[in-house]
Amino acid sequence: MPPMRSLVAVACLTVTAPLAQAPRPHTSAVVVSGDTTSAPRGCSAGAAVRALTGWFHAIATGDTAAIRMHVSPHFGVFSAGSNGKPEPFFRAETIIELQAYVLRRARAHEQLQWHSVQFNGWHGTMLWFGPIFYTRRADDVAGGAHEWIGKGVYDCQKGLHILNTAPM
């Protein structure tokens, strides 16, 4: 029997705000698709969507507490490819490195608009996802808005475990 597939539209926030200012949310639809069947007891794709939503919010607002809330304590890696100078490739393997990155991106007035994510099934307590698509712009990134793509892993009831992204 082929795995069941689901397609859901979720209301999500696009957040744009300087570090010292309250966020100005703009509602947009995020398309969630793929295989979310066979979740272990107590696990859900909805929790993964909430973790991703929290991640995007944290980047735009510099909310390092949100990083701790939405990233697994067993965090593996986060990476962001380069749009070119002055922004270099970035890789974090610790929460401290990730929190420093979030603060830097908020100071650069990072703006992210999440468009879609495809889930690729549960592997034990890990929900794999990718591609994930979003638009990104910031004061220190040349050329205005850029489309980005990524992939990652959500750790059941713990948060994001892996997230790797790059410009398209």
GUTITI-472981 format. One line per 3 residues: number of its first residue (from 1); their letters; for each residue z, x, y of N, C-alpha, C, CB. Coordinates in pm, whole numbers, plus 50000, padded with zeros to 5 digits. Each point is the difference from the previous one (the first is absolute). Glycine has a CB too. Example, Ala and Ser with C-alpha at 12.3 -4.5 7.8 and 13.67 -1.06 7.14 Angstrom:
<pts>
1) as) 50780 51319 49431 50000 49911 50119 50000 50090 50120 50125 49811 49883; 49803 50154 50222 50006 50082 50119 50073 49923 50109 49785 50118 49937
</pts>
This chain:
<pts>
1) mpp) 50000 50084 49883 50000 49916 50117 50000 50089 50125 50122 49815 49874; 49786 50165 50221 49996 50085 50119 50122 49974 50088 49749 50001 49993; 50296 50102 50084 50117 49980 50085 49971 49898 50108 50074 50235 49955
4) mrs) 50030 49691 50082 49986 49903 50108 49991 50075 50132 50128 49825 49871; 49792 50126 50218 49985 50060 50133 50050 49900 50102 49801 50139 49926; 50247 49911 50184 50044 49909 50106 49945 50046 50133 50208 49947 49874
7) lva) 49767 49957 50213 49952 50028 50135 50085 49917 50095 49761 50051 49922; 50306 50017 50171 50091 49933 50091 49978 50054 50139 50169 49965 49816; 49835 49949 50285 49998 50044 50139 50143 49995 50051 49761 49916 50039
10) vac) 50283 50191 50024 50137 50011 50046 50000 50023 50150 50074 50091 49778; 50013 49841 50294 50015 50027 50143 50074 50131 50015 50002 49752 50059; 49949 50334 50026 50058 50132 50017 50002 50034 50148 49919 50071 49771
13) ltv) 50153 50033 50263 50009 50042 50139 49915 50121 50028 50229 49907 50009; 49704 50091 50103 49941 50120 50056 50095 50037 50112 49755 49941 49938; 50300 50178 50059 50102 50036 50097 49949 50114 50086 50181 49925 49844
16) tap) 49834 50058 50286 49963 50104 50094 50111 50009 50103 49752 49962 49964; 50314 50152 50044 50108 50012 50096 50037 50145 50025 50085 49779 49928; 49942 50256 50196 50059 50130 50027 50140 50005 49938 49866 50022 50215
19) laq) 50184 50097 49761 50128 50021 49934 50113 49927 50071 49917 50220 49921; 50088 49780 50211 50112 49943 50073 49981 49853 50033 50041 50224 50094; 49857 49712 49855 49969 49863 50035 50003 49913 49874 49859 50078 50194
22) apr) 50178 49796 49820 49998 49909 49886 49857 49980 49953 50208 49884 50083; 49772 50100 49784 49865 49980 49948 49940 49869 50047 50061 50136 49802; 49808 49865 50213 49924 49879 50034 49918 49963 49878 49989 50059 50249
25) pht) 50062 49852 49666 49927 49968 49878 49881 49909 50026 50211 50026 49873; 49684 49995 50049 49882 49915 50001 49974 49961 49856 49901 50111 50209; 50096 49761 49764 49982 49954 49863 49853 50013 49960 50194 49840 50025
28) sav) 49784 50211 49856 49867 50007 49942 50013 49977 49851 49917 50161 50180; 49975 49799 49757 50002 49976 49856 49976 50129 49925 49919 49766 50036; 50162 50257 49864 49981 50113 49910 49956 49942 49866 50176 50144 50119
31) vvs) 49716 49907 49827 49950 49952 49872 50064 50083 49890 49780 49925 50103; 50287 50006 49805 50066 50063 49886 49927 49954 49876 50226 50010 50118; 49727 50084 49801 49924 49963 49881 50038 50092 49884 49811 49915 50143
34) gdt) 50133 50056 49742 50015 50086 49885 50094 49945 49894 49955 50187 50149; 50084 49901 49761 50081 49966 49884 50148 50019 50033 49812 50066 49845; 50261 49823 50160 50144 50007 50023 50077 49934 49885 49960 49999 50249
37) tsa) 49973 49983 49639 50063 49937 49884 50086 50102 49927 49807 49840 49978; 50272 50111 49931 50085 50083 49913 50104 50081 50077 49810 50012 49841; 50239 49931 50268 50106 50068 50076 50127 50005 49916 49899 49923 50221
40) prg) 50171 50189 49781 50129 50005 49931 50098 49901 50063 49960 50243 49942; 50140 49719 49984 50101 49906 50049 50059 50050 50133 50054 49930 49761; 49950 49982 50338 50056 50035 50130 49903 50069 50095 50215 50019 49886
43) csa) 49661 50003 50071 49900 50069 50083 49894 49900 50046 50040 50216 49875; 49901 49811 50242 49894 49911 50047 49905 50075 50092 50154 49804 49981; 49723 50147 50023 49902 50054 50094 50040 49964 50143 49817 49983 49826
46) gaa) 50251 49904 50192 50048 49960 50132 50091 50106 50061 49981 49762 49931; 50105 50297 49987 50088 50107 50049 49919 50121 50042 50184 49918 49850; 49708 50111 50077 49913 50112 50037 49932 49973 50133 49963 50053 49757
49) vra) 49992 49823 50264 49938 49962 50128 50101 50016 50113 49846 49839 49881; 50278 50118 50097 50104 50016 50103 50026 50148 50030 50105 49784 49925; 49895 50300 49973 50021 50144 50021 49885 50059 50082 50129 50015 49783
52) ltg) 49748 49948 50185 49885 50049 50076 50004 49949 50144 49865 50007 49789; 50171 49867 50229 50012 49944 50135 50105 50078 50079 49932 49771 49915; 50181 50256 50022 50106 50079 50064 49955 50140 50035 50166 49866 49877
55) wfh) 49754 50193 50036 49946 50135 50024 49915 50001 50127 50001 50046 49753; 49904 49861 50256 49912 49995 50117 50079 49974 50127 49814 49918 49854; 50287 49998 50138 50086 49972 50115 50076 50127 50042 50023 49759 49925
58) aia) 50030 50313 49979 50078 50121 50030 49917 50106 50071 50140 49953 49800; 49735 50065 50158 49913 50099 50063 49980 49968 50148 49883 50038 49780; 50091 49837 50251 49970 49961 50138 50123 49999 50090 49812 49866 49911
61) tgd) 50305 50117 50031 50121 49985 50082 50094 50119 49992 49980 49757 49967; 49995 50336 49943 50091 50114 49984 50129 49962 49931 49901 50099 50203; 50097 49795 49719 50119 49948 49935 50030 50078 49873 49954 49773 50096
64) taa) 50126 50332 49916 50031 50084 49884 50091 49927 49900 49975 50204 50145; 50103 49700 49902 50082 49921 49908 49911 49916 49909 50188 49992 50168; 49701 49959 49886 49905 49923 49919 49938 50088 49892 49951 49851 50196
67) irm) 50029 50275 49835 49947 50092 49898 50097 50006 49883 49881 50137 50176; 50246 49881 49853 50100 50003 49891 50002 49869 49921 50138 50160 50136; 49838 49730 49933 50004 49869 49935 49878 49975 49913 50134 49916 50192
70) hvs) 49748 50131 49850 49876 49965 49932 49940 50111 49914 49960 49848 50188; 50101 50268 49812 49952 50112 49919 50104 50026 49890 49873 50102 50197; 50079 49920 49684 50088 50024 49886 50087 50124 50021 49831 49891 49851
73) phf) 50296 50105 50106 50082 50121 50006 49944 50110 49909 50200 49858 50051; 49714 50102 49856 49933 50096 49911 49858 50028 50051 50137 49917 49802; 49847 50072 50329 49874 50022 50071 49927 50122 49946 50099 49894 50204
76) gvf) 49772 50089 49770 49919 50110 49948 49927 50075 50109 49973 49872 49791; 49932 50061 50275 49921 50069 50103 49935 49897 50093 49958 50194 49842; 50025 49846 50282 49917 49928 50095 49905 50102 50059 50181 49827 50053
79) sag) 49692 50137 49960 49905 50089 50067 49907 49919 50088 50012 50164 49809; 49948 49899 50301 49905 49941 50093 49894 50104 50030 50176 49847 50102; 49700 50119 49868 49889 50090 50030 49986 50021 50150 49884 49926 49792
82) sng) 50023 50156 50246 49981 50034 50141 49880 49929 50059 50104 50221 49956; 49914 49729 50166 49888 49946 50078 49935 50112 50080 50112 49775 50013; 49931 50345 49967 49952 50112 50079 50104 50042 50101 49765 49923 49969
85) kpe) 50205 50178 50109 50096 50053 50096 50032 49896 50105 49916 50231 49960; 50207 49760 50085 50112 50089 49973 50082 49959 49879 50006 50048 50240; 49957 49845 49690 50081 49951 49890 49967 50071 49869 50013 49778 50116
88) pff) 50081 50299 49831 49975 50069 49872 50033 49911 49880 50050 50218 50113; 49908 49824 49770 50041 49936 49876 50153 50005 49994 49783 50065 49881; 50278 49828 50068 50146 49997 49990 50040 49960 49859 50021 49943 50244
91) rae) 50085 50122 49706 50055 49969 49868 50152 50007 50010 49794 50092 49881; 50273 49803 50070 50146 49998 49995 50044 49983 49856 50014 49902 50233; 50084 50177 49728 50057 49989 49866 50148 49967 50004 49831 50162 49919
94) tii) 50224 49822 50203 50140 49961 50015 50010 49887 50104 50078 50235 49938; 50029 49690 50052 50023 49892 50097 50015 50058 50141 50112 49861 49822; 49953 50254 50191 50019 50064 50132 49864 50033 50062 50222 50095 49924
97) elq) 49685 49962 49999 49865 50029 50051 49929 49871 50040 49988 50206 49855; 50028 49691 50064 49936 49872 50026 50056 49936 50127 49962 49970 49754; 50168 50035 50265 50061 49944 50121 49953 50075 50125 50200 49930 49864
100) ayv) 49789 50202 50128 49950 50078 50114 49856 49960 50033 50152 50193 49937; 49766 49785 49961 49862 49956 50020 49997 49864 50070 49928 50127 49795; 50155 49780 50160 50006 49866 50058 50035 50008 50149 50068 49903 49776
103) lrr) 50028 50180 50259 50038 50017 50141 49884 50058 50082 50239 50032 49930; 49691 50068 50014 49885 50059 50071 49890 49897 50023 50053 50223 49898; 49918 49697 50000 49893 49902 50012 50037 49892 50103 49933 50043 49760
106) ara) 50192 49916 50244 50042 49901 50099 49987 50056 50142 50159 49898 49831; 49876 50230 50187 49986 50062 50132 49855 50006 50045 50205 50134 49955; 49703 49871 49949 49856 50003 50030 49944 49858 50011 49980 50220 49880
109) heq) 50110 49681 50123 49960 49858 50013 49905 49957 49888 50029 50019 50248; 50004 50023 49633 49921 49963 49881 49989 49848 49992 50076 50209 49879; 49804 49743 50093 49974 49858 49980 49928 49985 49866 49986 49955 50252
112) lqw) 50070 49963 49662 49943 49979 49868 49975 49852 49979 50118 50204 49911; 49766 49766 50033 49972 49862 49961 49959 50002 49854 49929 49934 50236; 50157 50010 49681 49981 49998 49856 49905 49885 49966 50230 50100 49959
115) hsv) 49664 49929 49961 49899 49900 49966 50014 49947 49858 49850 50112 50161; 50165 49979 49742 50002 49954 49861 50062 50103 49907 49797 49863 50047; 50244 50087 49837 50048 50086 49892 49957 49937 49868 50200 50081 50138
118) qfn) 49765 50005 49768 49969 49955 49865 50104 50058 49906 49751 49984 50050; 50316 49930 49875 50096 50048 49900 49928 50025 49869 50187 49873 50112; 49858 50232 49820 49932 50044 49877 50090 49991 49877 49861 50151 50140
121) gwh) 50237 49763 49866 50083 49973 49883 50129 50080 49997 49793 49949 49879; 50301 49997 50043 50130 50063 49979 49988 50103 49889 50120 49791 50077; 49940 50323 49945 50009 50109 49901 50148 50029 49989 49766 50101 50054
124) gtm) 50299 49833 49851 50146 50006 49994 50055 49928 50123 49997 50220 49871; 50087 49849 50205 50057 49939 50123 49920 50038 50124 50225 50004 49894; 49659 50055 50087 49917 50043 50113 49877 49910 50013 50080 50238 49969
127) lwf) 49896 49711 50154 49881 49922 50029 49903 50088 50075 50132 49783 50007; 49755 50246 49931 49899 50086 50062 49916 49915 50094 49995 50154 49798; 49964 49907 50314 49912 49929 50092 49896 50093 50060 50185 49841 50050
130) gpi) 49705 50101 49987 49891 50071 50064 49867 49940 49955 50138 50211 50011; 49776 49777 50082 50013 50052 50136 50085 49909 50090 49778 50111 49971; 50276 49952 50131 50065 49931 50110 49918 50037 50123 50236 50001 49891
133) fyt) 49730 49901 50191 49919 50025 50120 50077 49963 50125 49790 49959 49868; 50198 50124 50235 50060 49970 50129 49927 50072 50112 50222 49965 49889; 49800 49987 50233 49943 50062 50120 50112 50072 50071 49820 49823 50022
136) rra) 50147 50294 50031 50100 50085 50062 49948 50053 50132 50091 50062 49776; 49997 49941 50325 49969 50066 50127 50129 50055 50056 49803 49847 50044; 50186 50257 50039 50116 50062 50064 49953 50083 50118 50128 50005 49781
139) ddv) 49964 50023 50310 49966 50078 50119 49943 50138 49965 50179 49878 50122; 49870 50182 49769 49959 50135 49966 49887 50006 49897 50231 50069 50051; 49706 49819 49921 49888 49996 49905 49874 49965 50078 50152 49931 49806
142) agg) 49754 50160 50196 49876 49982 50076 49914 49889 49941 50007 50242 50064; 49919 49691 50023 49898 49908 49955 50043 49856 49980 49903 50192 49896; 50213 49768 50151 50041 49861 49989 50044 49962 49860 49845 49948 50182
145) ahe) 50122 49931 49777 50044 49948 49869 49920 50063 49887 50066 49783 50109; 50005 50245 49782 49938 50058 49879 50043 49917 49880 49998 50233 50102; 49909 49747 49806 50030 49931 49875 50056 50102 49901 49817 49828 50041
148) wig) 50292 50133 49892 50066 50086 49902 50006 49931 49866 50135 50107 50181; 49878 49974 49714 50011 49951 49862 50114 50077 49933 49751 49942 49988; 50312 49995 49915 50107 50069 49930 50024 49943 49862 50103 50051 50218
151) kgv) 49993 50011 49715 50043 49954 49868 50146 50040 49985 49765 50021 49899; 50304 49912 50009 50139 50035 49984 50065 49930 49883 50010 50038 50240; 50123 49973 49758 50081 49944 49893 50126 49941 50062 49909 50168 49830
154) ydc) 50123 49709 50130 50124 49935 50040 50096 50005 49881 49878 49847 50165; 50245 50196 49859 50105 50011 49899 50086 49873 50006 50002 50256 50016; 49998 49667 49878 50068 49871 49995 50142 50008 50056 49862 49940 49802
157) qkg) 50168 49970 50291 50131 49984 50063 50050 50125 50073 50051 49835 49825; 49863 50266 50192 50041 50122 50068 49918 50028 50124 50074 50088 49783; 49795 49885 50213 49915 50023 50116 49876 50080 49966 50202 49990 50141
160) lhi) 49728 50053 49964 49879 50079 49980 50036 50135 49939 49888 49885 50195; 50037 50152 49704 50024 50128 49930 49895 50103 50041 50102 49876 49805; 49775 50081 50207 49889 50088 50039 49910 49922 50095 50010 50128 49779
163) lnt) 49940 49938 50325 49900 49943 50087 49914 50114 50054 50150 49803 50061; 49724 50197 49901 49904 50101 50047 49890 49929 50077 50051 50154 49803; 49920 49893 50318 49902 49935 50087 49906 50101 50061 50163 49818 50048
166) apm) 49720 50134 49994 49901 50087 50064 49902 49915 50079 50022 50171 49815; 49915 49888 50286 49898 49924 50072 49879 49977 49911 50079 50097 50219; 49851 49792 49807 49880 49969 49921 49881 50069 50062 50094 49779 49930
</pts>
